[in-house]
Amino acid sequence: MGSFGGATEGINVTQLHDPDESADRPPTGETDVVEVCQLLREQKELLWRIYYAATDPPGKVMEKADLANFVFYHALHIHELAKAALILMENREPYGVVLLARSAIESAFNLLAAMNDPKFGPQRLAVELEDLARKLEFLGEKGIWPSSRHPTPAECRQDAERIRQQYEAPAPTTQAEKARIEKIEQIARVADLIPFYDDEYRQLCLTVHCNAAGILNAGTGFLVRKGALALCNATFLASQVLTVAFRVKAFEAQLTDHHARLEAVMKTSEFLPDPKQLLASARKQGDKPPTEPNGKP
């Protein structure tokens, strides 16, 4: 992935993708960035359609199991981040794209980890609730969070315990088990996305953590394209997870097309899970969505 310097100035991101010309040509400045933005726009729209198909009828998301909501929340988060990034790019203000992209790729780690390990999602949910309880207790001690305000620390712990019991997901007891649920690098490992952690995530962190190189490159340089590609990957993976987890089969052709175009624009394929492989993996598990407690449909 090369640098494009100030190529985001004056870009028409609505330019159509030409599959006959893009696959074999090298990335070239503005044209390459236009292609990434156009792909991201189409991926965002497809993710929204898949999200609605997975949650149909309206309101079903709130009636599903906690783990189903975990998947929906992360997918919706990625969609909204992609939408915000496109608005920035269209208005020639790409600086925040890097910040949005890191959060999106982190959600992708969580989604794929939940797909790969049925216990990860419930454990992550419970850990987040327990962490929230500790933070609310601290805020209560400082007089910032009144005891009458909800949720209370006790309510958070009760929800965490309910989830652990419902999904038979005991609390981690060793440092390694805790790291696997709490540390982003280990979550990426569970997700089989460690190359994204070592490359995109680490480099996007430069801006998030106010590193000088990250600051200098977040507006017009290499990290903008890196962020846009990270958003493309996160959006694609979110669509994949929803289609497999909720048996949404009407969009396979579009996903295959996006997969091929994403491979072309990244100029490498080893980091992208193949759609057929992901579906085959789900079928090996009895074609049951990994979003129901105790493996029950």
Secondary structure, DSSP 8 states (H G I E B T S, - for coil): ----TTTTTT--TT----HHHHSSS---HHHHHHHHHHHHHHHHHHHHHHHHHHHTTTTHHHHS-HHHHHHHHHHHHHHHHHHHHHHHHHTT-GGGHHHHHHHHHHHHHHHHHHHH-TTHHHHHHHHHHHHHHHHHHHHHHTTSS-TTSSS-HHHHHHHHHHHHHHHT-----SHHHHHHHH-HHHHHHHTT-HHHIIIIIHHHHHHHTT-HHHHHHTTTSHHHHHHHHHHHHHHHHHHHHHHHHTT--TTHHHHHHHHHHHHHHHT--TTS--HHHHHHHHHHTTS--TTSGGG--
